Amino acid sequence: MLASPEVLRRTGGRRIRSIVYDEAAIAARVGELGGAITEAYPDGDLLVLGLLKGSFIFLSDLVRQIQRPLQVDFLVASSYGSGTVSSGEVRLLYDPETTLEGKHILVAEDIIDTGNTLKRLLAILGNRRPGSLAVCALLNKNLMPDPPPEIRFIGFDAPSAFLVGYGLDHAENFRHLPFIADLE
């Protein structure tokens, strides 16, 4: 259990089991992802779509590491409605303002767990006739029995722990942490 004064100050007194990925490891891996994306898209229009809310910190660091022109927009998707169990139907609560047709679309995601929402979202985006469609996820829990080929860029294979920090939350808390931790 980590209970250093700095960690306790940042977490409002909540203890964490461990720091799974520290700031340096995250920064290094995001830099590598940016390089791989730059190489994968040498030309054409590139639109990076951040899946809110969890991806916003990762997205901001990632796009600064991609060394080519690009556009940024966001998606807000819901499959829960007013319940606590997924309805299985994905609705876009915020849809990108820009046209997707013919562009290279890269969806930036914080974490992939079961991937059910992501698969449905990719089907919706694919119907808009992009030039290409891919996913860059910071974390992958490897719980998808049949991952779609669009998942092309993965930062880290994540443990099955409940992770917070660097955009990941628990009840809207802990997104601000500069590291990713296993919440106690």
C-alpha positions as a Markdown table, in Angstrom:
| # | Residue | x | y | z |
|---|---|---|---|---|
| 1 | Met | 0.0 | 0.0 | 0.0 |
| 2 | Leu | 1.3 | 3.4 | -0.9 |
| 3 | Ala | 0.7 | 6.0 | 1.6 |
| 4 | Ser | 3.5 | 8.5 | 1.1 |
| 5 | Pro | 2.5 | 12.1 | 2.0 |
| 6 | Glu | 2.6 | 13.1 | -1.7 |
| 7 | Val | 0.4 | 10.3 | -2.9 |
| 8 | Leu | -2.1 | 10.8 | 0.0 |
| 9 | Arg | -2.2 | 14.5 | -0.8 |
| 10 | Arg | -2.9 | 13.8 | -4.5 |
| 11 | Thr | -5.5 | 11.2 | -3.7 |
| 12 | Gly | -7.3 | 13.1 | -1.0 |
| 13 | Gly | -6.2 | 10.5 | 1.6 |
| 14 | Arg | -7.2 | 7.4 | -0.4 |
| 15 | Arg | -4.5 | 4.8 | -0.4 |
| 16 | Ile | -3.4 | 3.0 | -3.5 |
| 17 | Arg | -2.0 | -0.5 | -3.7 |
| 18 | Ser | 0.8 | 0.4 | -6.2 |
| 19 | Ile | 1.7 | 2.7 | -9.0 |
| 20 | Val | 1.4 | 0.4 | -12.0 |
| 21 | Tyr | 2.8 | 2.9 | -14.6 |
| 22 | Asp | 4.7 | 5.9 | -13.4 |
| 23 | Glu | 5.0 | 9.3 | -15.2 |
| 24 | Ala | 8.3 | 8.4 | -16.9 |
| 25 | Ala | 7.0 | 5.1 | -18.2 |
| 26 | Ile | 3.8 | 6.7 | -19.5 |
| 27 | Ala | 5.7 | 9.5 | -21.2 |
| 28 | Ala | 8.2 | 7.2 | -22.9 |
| 29 | Arg | 5.4 | 4.9 | -24.2 |
| 30 | Val | 3.3 | 7.7 | -25.4 |
| 31 | Gly | 6.4 | 9.0 | -27.3 |
| 32 | Glu | 6.8 | 5.6 | -28.9 |
| 33 | Leu | 3.1 | 5.5 | -29.9 |
| 34 | Gly | 3.4 | 8.9 | -31.4 |
| 35 | Gly | 6.4 | 7.8 | -33.5 |
| 36 | Ala | 4.6 | 4.7 | -34.7 |
| 37 | Ile | 1.5 | 6.7 | -35.7 |
| 38 | Thr | 3.6 | 9.2 | -37.5 |
| 39 | Glu | 5.2 | 6.4 | -39.5 |
| 40 | Ala | 1.9 | 4.6 | -40.2 |
| 41 | Tyr | 0.3 | 7.7 | -41.7 |
| 42 | Pro | 2.8 | 9.5 | -43.9 |
| 43 | Asp | 0.2 | 11.3 | -45.9 |
| 44 | Gly | -3.5 | 12.1 | -46.1 |
| 45 | Asp | -5.8 | 13.7 | -43.6 |
| 46 | Leu | -5.5 | 12.3 | -40.1 |
| 47 | Leu | -8.3 | 12.9 | -37.6 |
| 48 | Val | -7.6 | 11.8 | -34.0 |
| 49 | Leu | -10.9 | 11.2 | -32.2 |
| 50 | Gly | -10.7 | 11.2 | -28.4 |
| 51 | Leu | -13.3 | 9.0 | -26.6 |
| 52 | Leu | -14.3 | 11.1 | -23.6 |
| 53 | Lys | -13.9 | 11.4 | -20.8 |
| 54 | Gly | -11.1 | 9.0 | -20.0 |
| 55 | Ser | -8.9 | 9.7 | -23.0 |
| 56 | Phe | -8.4 | 13.4 | -22.7 |
| 57 | Ile | -5.1 | 13.4 | -20.9 |
| 58 | Phe | -3.7 | 10.6 | -23.1 |
| 59 | Leu | -5.0 | 12.3 | -26.2 |
| 60 | Ser | -3.4 | 15.6 | -25.4 |
| 61 | Asp | 0.0 | 14.0 | -24.8 |
| 62 | Leu | -0.3 | 11.7 | -27.8 |
| 63 | Val | -1.1 | 14.3 | -30.4 |
| 64 | Arg | 1.9 | 16.4 | -29.4 |
| 65 | Gln | 4.1 | 13.3 | -30.2 |
| 66 | Ile | 2.6 | 12.8 | -33.7 |
| 67 | Gln | 5.0 | 14.6 | -36.0 |
| 68 | Arg | 2.6 | 15.4 | -38.9 |
| 69 | Pro | -0.5 | 17.6 | -39.5 |
| 70 | Leu | -3.6 | 16.3 | -37.9 |
| 71 | Gln | -7.0 | 17.3 | -36.6 |
| 72 | Val | -8.5 | 16.6 | -33.2 |
| 73 | Asp | -12.2 | 16.0 | -32.3 |
| 74 | Phe | -14.0 | 14.1 | -29.6 |
| 75 | Leu | -16.7 | 11.5 | -29.2 |
| 76 | Val | -19.0 | 10.8 | -26.2 |
| 77 | Ala | -20.6 | 7.4 | -26.4 |
| 78 | Ser | -23.1 | 5.8 | -24.1 |
| 79 | Ser | -24.3 | 2.2 | -23.9 |
| 80 | Tyr | -25.8 | 2.6 | -20.4 |
| 81 | Gly | -28.7 | 5.1 | -20.7 |
| 82 | Ser | -30.0 | 5.7 | -17.2 |
| 83 | Gly | -29.1 | 2.2 | -16.0 |
| 84 | Thr | -26.0 | 0.6 | -14.6 |
| 85 | Val | -25.9 | -2.3 | -17.0 |
| 86 | Ser | -25.1 | -1.8 | -20.7 |
| 87 | Ser | -28.1 | -1.8 | -23.0 |
| 88 | Gly | -25.9 | -3.1 | -25.8 |
| 89 | Glu | -26.9 | -0.2 | -28.0 |
| 90 | Val | -24.3 | 2.6 | -28.5 |
| 91 | Arg | -25.5 | 6.1 | -28.8 |
| 92 | Leu | -23.2 | 9.0 | -29.7 |
| 93 | Leu | -24.0 | 11.8 | -27.2 |
| 94 | Tyr | -21.5 | 14.0 | -28.9 |
| 95 | Asp | -20.7 | 13.4 | -32.5 |
| 96 | Pro | -17.6 | 14.8 | -34.3 |
| 97 | Glu | -18.2 | 18.1 | -36.0 |
| 98 | Thr | -15.9 | 17.3 | -38.9 |
| 99 | Thr | -16.5 | 15.0 | -41.9 |
| 100 | Leu | -15.0 | 11.6 | -41.6 |
| 101 | Glu | -15.3 | 10.4 | -45.2 |
| 102 | Gly | -12.0 | 9.7 | -46.8 |
| 103 | Lys | -9.9 | 10.6 | -43.7 |
| 104 | His | -7.6 | 8.4 | -41.7 |
| 105 | Ile | -9.5 | 8.1 | -38.4 |
| 106 | Leu | -7.6 | 7.2 | -35.3 |
| 107 | Val | -9.7 | 6.7 | -32.1 |
| 108 | Ala | -7.8 | 7.4 | -29.0 |
| 109 | Glu | -9.1 | 5.3 | -26.0 |
| 110 | Asp | -7.9 | 5.2 | -22.5 |
| 111 | Ile | -8.5 | 1.5 | -21.7 |
| 112 | Ile | -10.0 | -1.4 | -23.5 |
| 113 | Asp | -11.6 | -4.0 | -21.3 |
| 114 | Thr | -14.5 | -6.1 | -22.8 |
| 115 | Gly | -14.5 | -3.9 | -25.9 |
| 116 | Asn | -18.2 | -4.2 | -26.5 |
| 117 | Thr | -18.8 | -0.4 | -26.7 |
| 118 | Leu | -15.7 | 0.0 | -28.8 |
| 119 | Lys | -16.8 | -2.6 | -31.4 |
| 120 | Arg | -20.2 | -1.0 | -31.8 |
| 121 | Leu | -18.6 | 2.5 | -32.0 |
| 122 | Leu | -16.2 | 1.2 | -34.8 |
| 123 | Ala | -19.2 | 0.0 | -36.8 |
| 124 | Ile | -20.8 | 3.4 | -36.5 |
| 125 | Leu | -17.7 | 5.2 | -37.6 |
| 126 | Gly | -17.0 | 2.6 | -40.4 |
| 127 | Asn | -20.4 | 3.5 | -41.9 |
| 128 | Arg | -19.1 | 7.0 | -42.5 |
| 129 | Arg | -16.6 | 5.8 | -45.1 |
| 130 | Pro | -13.3 | 6.9 | -43.6 |
| 131 | Gly | -10.2 | 6.3 | -45.6 |
| 132 | Ser | -9.0 | 4.1 | -42.8 |
| 133 | Leu | -10.1 | 3.4 | -39.2 |
| 134 | Ala | -7.8 | 2.4 | -36.3 |
| 135 | Val | -7.7 | 2.5 | -32.5 |
| 136 | Cys | -4.9 | 3.6 | -30.3 |
| 137 | Ala | -5.4 | 2.6 | -26.7 |
| 138 | Leu | -3.2 | 3.4 | -23.8 |
| 139 | Leu | -4.2 | 0.3 | -21.9 |
| 140 | Asn | -5.6 | -3.1 | -23.0 |
| 141 | Lys | -6.8 | -5.6 | -20.4 |
| 142 | Asn | -6.9 | -8.3 | -23.1 |
| 143 | Leu | -10.4 | -9.4 | -22.2 |
| 144 | Met | -11.8 | -9.3 | -25.7 |
| 145 | Pro | -12.2 | -12.8 | -27.0 |
| 146 | Asp | -12.0 | -11.7 | -30.6 |
| 147 | Pro | -10.4 | -8.2 | -30.9 |
| 148 | Pro | -11.2 | -6.2 | -34.0 |
| 149 | Pro | -8.3 | -5.6 | -36.5 |
| 150 | Glu | -8.8 | -1.8 | -35.9 |
| 151 | Ile | -6.9 | -2.0 | -32.6 |
| 152 | Arg | -3.5 | -1.2 | -34.0 |
| 153 | Phe | -1.6 | 0.7 | -31.3 |
| 154 | Ile | -1.5 | -0.4 | -27.7 |
| 155 | Gly | 0.5 | 1.4 | -24.9 |
| 156 | Phe | 0.5 | -1.2 | -22.2 |
| 157 | Asp | -1.1 | -4.6 | -21.5 |
| 158 | Ala | -2.9 | -3.8 | -18.3 |
| 159 | Pro | -3.4 | -6.0 | -15.2 |
| 160 | Ser | -6.9 | -6.8 | -14.1 |
| 161 | Ala | -6.7 | -4.4 | -11.2 |
| 162 | Phe | -9.0 | -1.4 | -10.9 |
| 163 | Leu | -6.8 | 1.4 | -12.4 |
| 164 | Val | -7.1 | 5.1 | -11.8 |
| 165 | Gly | -5.1 | 8.1 | -12.9 |
| 166 | Tyr | -3.9 | 9.7 | -16.1 |
| 167 | Gly | -7.5 | 10.1 | -17.2 |
| 168 | Leu | -8.9 | 7.0 | -15.6 |
| 169 | Asp | -11.4 | 7.6 | -12.8 |
| 170 | His | -13.4 | 6.1 | -10.0 |
| 171 | Ala | -16.7 | 8.1 | -9.6 |
| 172 | Glu | -15.1 | 11.0 | -11.5 |
| 173 | Asn | -12.1 | 11.1 | -9.1 |
| 174 | Phe | -8.4 | 10.5 | -9.7 |
| 175 | Arg | -8.3 | 11.5 | -13.4 |
| 176 | His | -5.7 | 14.2 | -12.5 |
| 177 | Leu | -3.1 | 11.8 | -11.2 |
| 178 | Pro | 0.1 | 11.9 | -13.3 |
| 179 | Phe | 0.6 | 8.1 | -12.9 |
| 180 | Ile | -1.7 | 5.0 | -13.2 |
| 181 | Ala | -2.3 | 3.3 | -10.0 |
| 182 | Asp | -4.2 | 0.3 | -8.6 |
| 183 | Leu | -6.8 | 1.7 | -6.3 |
| 184 | Glu | -7.1 | 0.1 | -2.9 |
